[in-house]
Amino acid sequence: MLRDHFPIFERKTYLDSCSKGALSHEVRAAYGAYLEDWETSGSPWELWVEKLERARDACARLLNVEAHEIAVTTSVSAALSSLASAVDFGGKRRKVVVSDFEFPTSAQVWHAQEPRGAEVVHAAEAGGIIPLERFEQLVDDRTALVAVTHVCYRNGARQDVAAIAEVAHDRGALFLLDAYQALGTMPIDPRELGVDILVGGALKYLLGSSGLAFMYLRDGLIPELSPTVTGWFAQEDIFALDIHRHTPADSARRFESGTPSVPNLYAGLAGLELVLGVGTEAIHAHLTTLTGTLVAGVRARGWRLATPNSHGALIAIASRDVDTLVARLAERDIVASSRDGNLRVSPHLYNSLDDIERLLEALGEQEALLETDA
């Protein structure tokens, strides 16, 4: 799909979308358009705010939600920090339950609230998964929030989001989903999944760049949360420039902050439009074929997978020396990455079955560096 839009494939087999999406002609051109607008118009803030709103609309279309439920931020870290500032840890509900699959930010932000009264507990990993029972044991009537990642960045494990959300809601807690490693690889509808808050960003499978992220907040929840981490783009009227009062927007914009990263709005929009143009259902079907072929190939050769049966687009293969393995693959012009001593392989819409076969052949030449099931 759209392979010829990504020039890296003229030279390399790129299988590292869990780290960063490949650069497309469209995203490169978008940066050029930003520079052109800057050069010719000087300071076209009306245009740049329009770009911000277009990015908001594109994120809303991706999730099948309303645009006013989307806050556009510079990173998930910024989004979560704003959210955390709006949570009251002074009452009965002080507990935050996070999973051991979280990206560091998604746990660190909540641990940073401990001086404010937060009590952070972790649902522990067991055998490459986090059993639902872990959440059932930890979530109670003292829990304010359950924060879970959809697909683990370390081993590709995909969690049962709807089931965990049900546990959270049964105990009266909010449910937060970090969908960074899933967005763009599968259809995601937060309403169908029972998600109150969702965060993600543009630089991986959404094919944009760093500097653009977003947060969905369920419509009815927005008036209940008033963040103190804020800025002028969080105000009801951005251009009021009122220094005498704080008047937050009545939409999810109240979770935004200062001046947006304008160049990355251009790039993020270009990437999002590519994903939306293909459609997440088609992408998911394509990735199911690619990852299924990879998993079957690894198992047939007796190598050990570090990824459980329920997984996303990321497949982890156990290695004896992953740094050497990644370097040897790079010598063959195959780009992959590592975490926890495992090789991470993460195809996307632009990859083909030939890419998977090329990887398996290269791994066969480095079999001494792989763990086996024997």
C-alpha positions as CSV (number, residue, x, y, z in Angstrom):
1,M,0.0,0.0,0.0
2,L,1.4,3.4,-1.1
3,R,4.9,1.9,-1.0
4,D,6.2,4.3,-3.7
5,H,5.2,7.2,-1.4
6,F,8.1,6.3,0.9
7,P,11.5,6.7,-0.6
8,I,13.4,4.8,2.1
9,F,12.3,1.6,0.4
10,E,14.5,2.4,-2.6
11,R,17.4,1.6,-0.3
12,K,16.2,-0.2,2.8
13,T,13.7,-2.7,4.2
14,Y,12.1,-0.5,6.9
15,L,10.5,-2.5,9.7
16,D,10.6,0.0,12.6
17,S,7.3,1.9,12.6
18,C,6.9,1.3,16.3
19,S,9.8,3.8,16.7
20,K,8.9,6.2,13.9
21,G,6.9,6.0,10.7
22,A,8.8,6.2,7.4
23,L,9.0,9.6,5.8
24,S,6.6,10.0,2.9
25,H,6.8,12.5,0.0
26,E,3.7,14.1,1.4
27,V,5.2,14.8,4.8
28,R,8.4,16.2,3.2
29,A,6.3,18.4,1.0
30,A,4.2,19.5,4.0
31,Y,7.4,20.9,5.7
32,G,8.2,22.7,2.5
33,A,4.7,24.2,2.5
34,Y,5.2,25.5,6.0
35,L,8.5,27.2,5.0
36,E,6.8,28.7,2.0
37,D,3.9,30.1,4.0
38,W,6.3,31.5,6.6
39,E,8.5,33.0,3.9
40,T,5.8,34.5,1.8
41,S,3.3,35.6,4.5
42,G,5.6,36.3,7.5
43,S,3.3,35.6,10.4
44,P,0.0,34.0,9.1
45,W,-1.5,33.1,12.4
46,E,-5.0,32.7,11.1
47,L,-3.7,30.1,8.7
48,W,-1.8,28.3,11.4
49,V,-4.8,28.2,13.7
50,E,-6.7,26.8,10.8
51,K,-4.1,24.1,10.5
52,L,-4.5,23.3,14.2
53,E,-8.3,22.9,13.7
54,R,-7.8,20.7,10.6
55,A,-5.5,18.5,12.7
56,R,-8.2,18.3,15.4
57,D,-10.8,17.3,12.8
58,A,-8.5,14.6,11.4
59,C,-7.9,13.1,14.8
60,A,-11.6,13.2,15.4
61,R,-12.3,11.3,12.2
62,L,-9.6,8.8,13.0
63,L,-11.4,8.0,16.3
64,N,-15.0,8.5,15.1
65,V,-15.6,11.2,17.8
66,E,-16.4,14.9,17.8
67,A,-13.8,17.5,17.2
68,H,-14.6,19.4,20.4
69,E,-13.6,16.2,22.3
70,I,-10.0,16.4,21.0
71,A,-7.1,18.4,22.6
72,V,-4.1,18.9,20.3
73,T,-0.8,19.0,22.1
74,T,2.9,18.8,21.5
75,S,3.4,15.4,23.2
76,V,1.5,12.8,25.2
77,S,3.7,13.9,28.1
78,A,2.2,17.4,27.8
79,A,-1.4,16.0,27.5
80,L,-1.1,13.7,30.5
81,S,0.5,16.5,32.7
82,S,-2.4,18.8,31.9
83,L,-4.9,16.0,32.7
84,A,-3.1,15.1,36.0
85,S,-3.3,18.7,37.1
86,A,-7.1,18.5,36.9
87,V,-7.4,15.4,39.0
88,D,-8.2,16.0,42.7
89,F,-6.2,13.6,45.0
90,G,-7.4,15.2,48.2
91,G,-10.5,13.1,48.6
92,K,-11.3,9.4,49.0
93,R,-10.3,8.5,45.4
94,R,-6.5,8.8,45.5
95,K,-5.4,5.6,43.8
96,V,-4.1,5.4,40.2
97,V,-3.7,2.0,38.7
98,V,-1.2,1.7,35.9
99,S,0.0,-1.4,34.0
100,D,3.5,-2.6,33.9
101,F,3.3,-2.3,30.1
102,E,3.2,1.5,30.2
103,F,5.6,3.7,28.3
104,P,7.7,5.5,31.0
105,T,5.8,8.9,30.7
106,S,2.5,7.2,31.2
107,A,3.6,6.0,34.7
108,Q,6.0,8.8,35.6
109,V,3.3,11.5,35.3
110,W,1.2,9.8,37.8
111,H,4.1,9.1,40.2
112,A,4.8,12.8,40.0
113,Q,1.4,13.4,41.6
114,E,2.3,11.5,44.8
115,P,3.2,14.7,46.6
116,R,-0.3,15.8,45.8
117,G,-1.7,12.7,47.5
118,A,-1.8,10.2,44.6
119,E,-1.3,6.5,45.4
120,V,0.1,4.8,42.3
121,V,-0.1,1.0,42.1
122,H,1.0,-1.3,39.2
123,A,-0.8,-4.2,37.6
124,A,2.1,-6.6,37.2
125,E,3.1,-8.5,34.1
126,A,3.0,-12.3,34.2
127,G,4.4,-14.4,31.3
128,G,4.4,-11.6,28.8
129,I,0.8,-10.5,29.5
130,I,-1.1,-8.7,32.3
131,P,-4.0,-10.9,33.4
132,L,-7.4,-9.2,33.8
133,E,-7.4,-10.5,37.4
134,R,-4.6,-8.1,38.2
135,F,-6.9,-5.2,37.5
136,E,-9.8,-6.8,39.3
137,Q,-7.6,-7.2,42.4
138,L,-6.3,-3.6,42.4
139,V,-9.2,-1.4,41.2
140,D,-11.5,-0.5,44.1
141,D,-13.8,2.3,45.4
142,R,-10.7,4.4,46.2
143,T,-9.5,4.4,42.6
144,A,-9.6,7.6,40.7
145,L,-8.1,6.4,37.4
146,V,-7.0,3.3,35.6
147,A,-4.3,4.0,33.0
148,V,-3.5,1.3,30.4
149,T,-1.6,1.0,27.2
150,H,-3.3,-0.6,24.3
151,V,-0.3,-2.3,22.7
152,C,2.9,-2.6,24.7
153,Y,5.9,-0.9,23.2
154,R,8.3,-3.6,24.6
155,N,6.7,-6.8,23.4
156,G,3.7,-5.9,21.3
157,A,1.2,-7.4,23.7
158,R,-2.4,-6.2,23.0
159,Q,-4.6,-5.7,26.1
160,D,-8.3,-6.4,26.4
161,V,-9.2,-2.7,26.6
162,A,-13.0,-3.2,26.8
163,A,-12.7,-5.7,29.7
164,I,-10.3,-3.5,31.7
165,A,-12.5,-0.5,31.1
166,E,-15.5,-2.4,32.4
167,V,-13.6,-3.2,35.6
168,A,-12.7,0.5,36.0
169,H,-16.2,1.7,35.5
170,D,-17.7,-1.0,37.8
171,R,-15.6,0.5,40.6
172,G,-16.5,4.1,39.6
173,A,-13.0,5.0,38.2
174,L,-12.1,6.7,35.0
175,F,-10.4,4.7,32.3
176,L,-7.4,6.2,30.3
177,L,-6.0,4.5,27.2
178,D,-2.6,5.1,25.8
179,A,-3.2,4.1,22.1
180,Y,0.2,5.4,20.8
181,Q,1.3,2.0,19.5
182,A,-2.1,1.1,18.1
183,L,-3.4,4.2,16.3
184,G,-3.1,3.8,12.6
185,T,-2.9,0.1,12.7
186,M,-6.5,-0.9,13.6
187,P,-9.9,0.8,13.9
188,I,-10.2,2.3,17.4
189,D,-13.5,3.8,18.6
190,P,-13.2,5.0,22.3
191,R,-17.0,5.0,22.8
192,E,-17.3,1.4,21.7
193,L,-14.4,0.4,24.0
194,G,-15.7,2.3,27.0
195,V,-12.7,4.7,27.0
196,D,-13.1,8.0,28.9
197,I,-9.7,9.5,27.9
198,L,-7.3,8.4,25.1
199,V,-3.9,9.7,24.2
200,G,-1.7,9.2,21.1
201,G,0.7,10.9,18.8
202,A,1.7,11.3,15.2
203,L,5.2,10.1,14.9
204,K,4.7,6.3,14.7
205,Y,2.0,4.6,12.7
206,L,0.2,7.9,12.0
207,L,3.2,8.8,9.7
208,G,3.7,12.3,10.9
209,S,6.6,13.6,13.1
210,S,7.4,14.3,16.7
211,G,5.9,17.4,18.1
212,L,2.2,16.5,17.6
213,A,0.0,14.5,19.9
214,F,-3.6,14.6,21.0
215,M,-6.0,13.6,23.8
216,Y,-9.6,12.6,23.5
217,L,-11.9,13.3,26.4
218,R,-15.4,12.0,26.6
219,D,-17.8,14.9,26.1
220,G,-19.6,14.7,29.4
221,L,-16.3,14.5,31.3
222,I,-14.8,17.7,30.0
223,P,-16.7,20.1,32.3
224,E,-15.7,18.1,35.4
225,L,-12.0,18.6,34.8
226,S,-10.2,22.0,35.1
227,P,-6.5,21.7,34.5
228,T,-4.0,24.1,36.1
229,V,-1.3,23.2,33.6
230,T,-2.5,25.6,30.9
231,G,-1.6,28.4,28.4
232,W,-3.1,30.8,26.0
233,F,-4.3,28.2,23.5
234,A,-6.4,26.7,26.2
235,Q,-8.5,29.8,26.6
236,E,-12.1,30.2,25.4
237,D,-10.9,33.0,23.1
238,I,-7.3,32.4,22.1
239,F,-6.9,36.0,20.8
240,A,-8.5,37.8,23.7
241,L,-5.0,38.0,25.3
242,D,-6.6,38.7,28.7
243,I,-3.9,38.7,31.4
244,H,-6.4,39.4,34.2
245,R,-8.3,36.1,34.3
246,H,-8.1,32.4,33.2
247,T,-11.1,31.5,31.1
248,P,-10.7,27.9,29.9
249,A,-12.4,26.7,26.8
250,D,-15.6,24.6,27.3
251,S,-14.2,21.9,25.0
252,A,-11.2,19.6,25.2
253,R,-9.1,22.7,24.1
254,R,-8.9,23.5,27.8
255,F,-6.2,20.8,28.0
256,E,-4.0,22.6,25.5
257,S,-1.2,24.9,26.5
258,G,1.0,27.4,24.7
259,T,1.8,28.1,21.0
260,P,1.5,24.8,19.0
261,S,4.3,23.3,17.1
262,V,3.2,24.7,13.8
263,P,5.6,22.8,11.4
264,N,4.4,19.6,12.9
265,L,0.8,20.5,12.3
266,Y,1.6,20.5,8.6
267,A,3.5,17.2,8.8
268,G,1.0,15.5,11.1
269,L,-1.9,16.4,8.8
270,A,-0.1,15.0,5.8
271,G,0.5,11.7,7.6
272,L,-3.0,11.5,9.0
273,E,-4.5,12.0,5.6
274,L,-2.5,9.1,4.2
275,V,-3.8,6.8,7.0
276,L,-7.3,8.0,6.6
277,G,-7.2,7.7,2.9
278,V,-6.3,4.0,3.1
279,G,-8.5,3.3,6.1
280,T,-7.7,1.6,9.4
281,E,-9.7,-1.5,8.5
282,A,-7.7,-2.1,5.4
283,I,-4.5,-1.4,7.2
284,H,-5.4,-3.8,10.0
285,A,-6.2,-6.6,7.5
286,H,-2.9,-6.0,5.8
287,L,-0.9,-6.0,9.0
288,T,-2.7,-9.2,10.2
289,T,-1.3,-10.9,7.1
290,L,2.2,-9.5,7.6
291,T,2.5,-10.2,11.3
292,G,0.8,-13.6,10.9
293,T,3.4,-14.6,8.3
294,L,6.2,-13.4,10.5
295,V,5.0,-15.2,13.6
296,A,4.5,-18.4,11.6
297,G,8.0,-18.1,10.1
298,V,9.6,-17.6,13.5
299,R,7.8,-20.6,15.0
300,A,8.6,-22.8,12.0
301,R,12.3,-22.2,12.5
302,G,12.2,-22.9,16.2
303,W,13.0,-19.4,17.3
304,R,11.4,-18.0,20.4
305,L,8.8,-15.2,20.3
306,A,8.6,-12.7,23.1
307,T,5.2,-11.6,21.9
308,P,2.0,-13.2,23.2
309,N,-0.8,-14.5,21.0
310,S,-2.8,-11.3,21.4
311,H,-0.7,-8.6,19.8
312,G,-0.6,-5.5,17.7
313,A,1.6,-4.6,14.8
314,L,4.8,-5.0,16.8
315,I,6.4,-8.5,17.0
316,A,9.2,-9.1,19.4
317,I,11.7,-12.0,18.8
318,A,14.0,-13.1,21.7
319,S,17.7,-12.6,21.1
320,R,20.9,-13.6,22.8
321,D,22.6,-10.4,21.7
322,V,20.1,-7.9,20.3
323,D,22.5,-5.0,19.8
324,T,24.7,-7.1,17.5
325,L,21.6,-8.5,15.8
326,V,20.2,-5.1,15.0
327,A,23.6,-4.0,13.7
328,R,23.9,-7.1,11.5
329,L,20.4,-6.5,10.1
330,A,21.4,-2.9,9.4
331,E,24.4,-4.2,7.4
332,R,21.8,-6.0,5.2
333,D,19.8,-2.7,4.9
334,I,17.0,-4.0,7.2
335,V,15.9,-1.5,9.8
336,A,14.5,-2.8,13.1
337,S,14.9,-1.9,16.8
338,S,15.1,-3.5,20.3
339,R,13.7,-3.4,23.8
340,D,14.3,-5.7,26.8
341,G,16.8,-7.7,24.9
342,N,14.3,-8.6,22.1
343,L,14.3,-7.7,18.5
344,R,11.3,-5.5,17.6
345,V,9.8,-5.8,14.1
346,S,7.0,-3.5,13.3
347,P,5.6,-3.4,9.7
348,H,3.0,-0.9,8.5
349,L,0.9,-0.3,5.4
350,Y,3.9,0.2,3.2
351,N,5.5,-3.2,3.9
352,S,5.1,-6.3,1.8
353,L,5.3,-10.1,2.3
354,D,8.7,-9.8,0.5
355,D,9.9,-7.6,3.3
356,I,9.0,-10.3,5.8
357,E,10.7,-13.0,3.8
358,R,13.8,-10.9,3.5
359,L,13.9,-10.4,7.2
360,L,13.4,-14.2,7.9
361,E,16.2,-15.0,5.5
362,A,18.5,-12.5,7.2
363,L,17.6,-13.8,10.7
364,G,18.5,-17.3,9.5
365,E,22.0,-16.1,8.7
366,Q,22.2,-14.8,12.3
367,E,20.6,-17.8,14.0
368,A,23.3,-18.0,16.7
369,L,22.0,-14.6,18.0
370,L,18.5,-15.8,18.5
371,E,16.9,-17.6,21.4
372,T,15.2,-20.9,20.5
373,D,12.3,-22.9,22.0
374,A,14.5,-26.0,22.4
